[in-house]
Amino acid sequence: MPIGWRAAMTTALYGDHGFFVSGAGPAAHFRTSAHAVPVLGGALLRLLDRLDAALGRPDPLHVVDVGAGRGELLGTLARLAPPELAARLRLTAVELAARPDSLPETIGWRSDLPERVVGLLLATEWLDNVPLDVAEPGPAGWRRVLVDPGTGAESPGGPLDAAETAWLAGWWPTPPDPALPGRVEIGLPRDVAWAEAVGSLHRGLALAVDYGHLRDTRPPHGTLTGFRGGRQVHPVPDGSCDLTAHVAMDSVAAAGTARAGRPYTLVGQHTALRALGADGRRPALALASTDPAGYVRALARASTAAELTDPAGLGGHWWLLQPVGVDSGPSGWLRPESTGPTPGRPAR
Ligand SMILES: C[S@@+](CC[C@H](N)C(=O)[O-])C[C@H]1O[C@@H](n2cnc3c(N)ncnc32)[C@H](O)[C@@H]1O
């Protein structure tokens, strides 16, 4: 029987046989920034050090990774953290999938958000997998798009509720026009999810890294799609593929700020990573003769950094930084301040 996309995504991704909770995990199907280690890990440790200083070097210092996949990023942070920091770090994955057997014991694993966290809350490519509904213009305004979970065939549903209509009016203000085949994705559940995640911080910084769009550049046909085995596929909500839609980053940011009571920073990943010292520049050739092994390592790092900062790929992701009860100081979380081209819409 056809149901709304939000319900269909919830079962297909997180139900008993859901794509993310049974199976090999996200890394087997697509590459996210969190898999480009240790370059991302090194940059995050630099950000964490700035946050740690701003918090007065608390003990413990928490890092919570929401939608942690199989714990790849936390494992990297555990490996790369300098001893003084490692002694104070408390790493926790918040993940609906089961804890992997191979995960180091020092990394905590839970399915719900902790409370009163002091430290860094990460969410890399989590929000794009938070289920949402899709709407299209009907004769009487927006109407829900229904989907058959077995086939992915769509059919028209009923009208939206008042909160959904208000969200569209504020954040995706396209008048429904039955003459145009456009469709919209109602980001309200992501705003709620992000505000809740930000609310779990007592003092610290929440960082969401994801692909997305802003109010002035919403995609006219939405972005909901599927991924399986590294390939983009037709989105069928039967548990056989990832189901993802780009994130309305400005609306999520506004929801986080309403919760945190502080302004946010929203920049492209290429800008953020360069400000944190990860760039794709090749090492000097002279290093090859004085330290051949060091040259090869530096070359590998530069190549990963280039992948992470390529505006047409992972570098097109957005970084949303949302402080709670802490100030970065006058130079900001991302030093040196720099600007870059507007992030695009990379394929996953
Ligand atoms: C695309 S994967 C990202 C994994 C990893 N962060 C990365 O960047 O590679 C999204 C992950 O979020 C998890 N997830 C989604 N909603 C969640 C929730 N409400 N609580 C905990 N985990 C969730 C999924 O199970 C999945 O492993």
The ligand as an SDF file (V2000), in Angstrom:
LIG
                    3D

 27 29  0  0  0  0  0  0  0  0999 V2000
   25.2740    8.1060    5.7050 C   0  0  0  0  0  0  0  0  0  0  0  0
   25.5870    7.2910    7.1820 S   0  0  0  0  0  0  0  0  0  0  0  0
   26.9380    8.2900    7.7470 C   0  0  0  0  0  0  0  0  0  0  0  0
   27.9420    7.5130    8.5100 C   0  0  0  0  0  0  0  0  0  0  0  0
   29.1880    8.3030    8.9300 C   0  0  0  0  0  0  0  0  0  0  0  0
   28.8430    9.4100    9.8040 N   0  0  0  0  0  0  0  0  0  0  0  0
   29.9520    8.8120    7.7240 C   0  0  0  0  0  0  0  0  0  0  0  0
   30.0380   10.0230    7.5210 O   0  0  0  0  0  0  0  0  0  0  0  0
   30.4880    7.9820    6.9800 O   0  0  0  0  0  0  0  0  0  0  0  0
   24.2630    7.7620    8.2560 C   0  0  0  0  0  0  0  0  0  0  0  0
   24.2730    6.9610    9.5510 C   0  0  0  0  0  0  0  0  0  0  0  0
   23.3740    7.5870   10.4650 O   0  0  0  0  0  0  0  0  0  0  0  0
   22.7500    6.5740   11.2270 C   0  0  0  0  0  0  0  0  0  0  0  0
   21.5270    7.1730   11.8100 N   0  0  0  0  0  0  0  0  0  0  0  0
   20.4910    7.7170   11.1620 C   0  0  0  0  0  0  0  0  0  0  0  0
   19.5610    8.2060   12.0120 N   0  0  0  0  0  0  0  0  0  0  0  0
   20.0390    7.9710   13.2490 C   0  0  0  0  0  0  0  0  0  0  0  0
   19.5580    8.2530   14.5460 C   0  0  0  0  0  0  0  0  0  0  0  0
   18.3860    8.8850   14.7530 N   0  0  0  0  0  0  0  0  0  0  0  0
   20.2940    7.8920   15.6080 N   0  0  0  0  0  0  0  0  0  0  0  0
   21.4830    7.2680   15.4160 C   0  0  0  0  0  0  0  0  0  0  0  0
   22.0030    6.9690   14.1950 N   0  0  0  0  0  0  0  0  0  0  0  0
   21.2940    7.3150   13.1290 C   0  0  0  0  0  0  0  0  0  0  0  0
   22.5240    5.4760   10.2230 C   0  0  0  0  0  0  0  0  0  0  0  0
   22.2880    4.2270   10.8160 O   0  0  0  0  0  0  0  0  0  0  0  0
   23.8090    5.5280    9.4000 C   0  0  0  0  0  0  0  0  0  0  0  0
   24.7810    4.6630    9.9110 O   0  0  0  0  0  0  0  0  0  0  0  0
  1  2  1  0
  2  3  1  0
  2 10  1  0
  3  4  1  0
  4  5  1  0
  5  6  1  0
  5  7  1  0
  7  8  2  0
  7  9  1  0
 10 11  1  0
 11 12  1  0
 11 26  1  0
 12 13  1  0
 13 14  1  0
 13 24  1  0
 14 15  1  0
 14 23  1  0
 15 16  2  0
 16 17  1  0
 17 18  1  0
 17 23  2  0
 18 19  1  0
 18 20  2  0
 20 21  1  0
 21 22  2  0
 22 23  1  0
 24 25  1  0
 24 26  1  0
 26 27  1  0
M  CHG  2   2   1   9  -1
M  END
$$$$
